[in-house]
Amino acid sequence: MIIEQRVRREIQKISGIDPFTRTRKREVVEARGLYINMLYKYHKKGCSEIAKGLKVTHATILHSIKNFDIYVRFNPKLKEWLEKALRSEEDIIPIRKEYIKDKLDYLKSKDILELSTIVRDMYEEALIEQNRIEEEL
């Protein structure tokens, strides 16, 4: 429940909207979608768990997850809010890994190739460093 409260506070701070407000106003629905999307994609919370906190059904959560890209298309502020909220997260490394995975589908083939070269080089450097440390022990 701590993660949910932290995400809720962050969204309220960034957007000025409480995602728990029970209304169908577009801006609240989009803020709620942001809240649901963050918990589902970046914190690995299940639909039922999120639904319980919002006092809705799991179908409502699935609907929000499926429609989040549409919300972002019509309200570019959501993308900005997501970026700000993710930057403020305390446990940043696992969240950044998920963020990177989420964005891979939008990259061009040449960018994927370039990125894979960078990752391979970084991985090899990490292995060399790890071997050096093990040898010192």
N, C-alpha and C positions, 0 to 999 in steps of 0.2 A: 504493500500500500504506500510505502514511502516514495517509490519511483513515480507512482501515479500522481501523488500530491505535488511532487517536484515538477513534473511535466505540466500539470494543471497551472501551478503558480507561474511557471515560465511563459506559458501561452498567454495567461492573463496579463503579465507584465509587458510582453511584446505587442500584443494586439489590443489590449484593453477590453477583451471579451472573455467572459467566463464560459468555457465549453460545456459546463453542466447546466446552464440556463435552459429551461424546458420551453423552447419555442422553435418555430420553423423558419425564423428569419434567416435569410441567406447567410449573412455574416456570422451568425452563431453556428449554423449548420457547417460552414466551412471551418470555423475554429474547432468545432467538435471533431470534424474530419481530420484536422491536423493532429489533435490530441490522440485520436484512435490510430492514425497512421504511425505516429511516433512510437506508441506503445507496442503496436503489432510488428512493425518492421525493424525498429532499432532496439527495442527492449525485449523482444520475443515473447510478448504476452499473448495468450490465446484469446480467441473471440469470446468464449464464455466468461473468462476472467475479466475482460474489459467490459463486457455487457453487464456483469454483476455490479461493477463500480458505478456505471452510468444508469443502472436500473432500467435497462432495455433488453431486447432479445438479441441473441447472437446473430440473427438475420439482419438486424439493424446495423450491427458492426460490419458484417460482410458487405452490405450495401455501401456503407461509407468507405470501406477499403477499396472497393471496386470503382467508386466514383471519385476518388481523391484526385486522380490525374485530370479529370474534367474540371473539378473545382479550381485546380491550379491553372488550367488553360484560361479560364475566365476571370481569375483573380490572381494576377502575378505576385501580389503581396504575400500570398501563402508560401510561395517558394522562398521569398526573403525571410519570412517568419520561421520557416523550417530551418534555414541556414543559421539564423541567430540562435534558435533554440538548441540546435545540435552543438553549436560552439560553446554554449553555456553548460553543457553536460559535464558532470564531474568525472565519470568513467569513460573518457573520450576514446580510447583505443578500440574497444569492441564496436562502438557506435560508428567510428570512422571506417572500420572494415566493412560494415553493412552499407554505409553510405557509398563507398567505392563500388561495391558489388551492384548496388542499385543503379548506378550511373553507367555501368559498362555497356548496357544495351543501346545507349544513345551515342556511343562513340563510333567514329568511322573506322574502317578496317586498318588504314595506315596508322591511326592513333593507337589502336589496340596493339599493333606490332611494335610501335615505339615504346608504349607503356610496358609491354612484356620484356623488352630489352632492358629497360630501367630496373624493373623488378628482379630480373635474373641477375643483373650486376650487383644490386643491393643484397640479394640473397647470398651470392658468392662472397661478398665482402663480410657478411655476417658469419658465414661458415669459417672463413679464414680467421676472423677475430675469436670465434668460439674455440677453434683448434689451438690458437696461440694461448688463450687463457688456460685451457686444459693442460697444455705442455708445461706451463709455469707451475702448476700444482704438482 
